[in-house]
């Protein structure tokens, strides 16, 4: 498990060195996923903790 954490930390610092922040990466993945949903189903509904039970 420690090796996995080391790799994750090294990846984070590598991204920071290249000026790629985790926020921009998360947003890119979110938009990519939504785009796939729109193409396949004509839309998506994202569940959030604010939606309630």
N, C-alpha and C positions, 0 to 999 in steps of 0.2 A: 504494500500500500504506500509506503514511503516513497518508493520509486515513482509511482503514479503522481504523487503530489509534487515531487521534484520536477517531473516533466511538465506538469501544468504551470508551475512557477516559471520555469525557463521559457515556456511558450508565451506566457504573459509578458515577461521582460522583452522577449524578441519582438512581440507586437508593439510594445511601447517604444522600443528603439526605432521601429519602422513608422511610428506615429499612427498606428492603428489602435484605436481605443476599443475596449470591450463593448462600449455603448454602440459604436458604429457597427461593430460586428453583429451584435444582437439585433439591431435595427435591420441590417441587411438580410439576416436569416428570417426575420419576421416578415418582411416584405416579399421575400422569395416564397415563403410558405403560403402567404395570402394569394400571391399570384397563381400558384398551382391550384389553390382552392377555386379561385374565380374561373380558371380555365376548365376545371373538371366538373364543377357543380354549379357554376353560375353565382358563387358567393360563399362566404364563410361567416360564421358567428364565432367570435373569440370569447371564451369564458374568462371572466376575471373574478377575483375575490370580492369585488364590489357588487357583483350580480346577485349575491346571496345564494341561499340553498335552493 
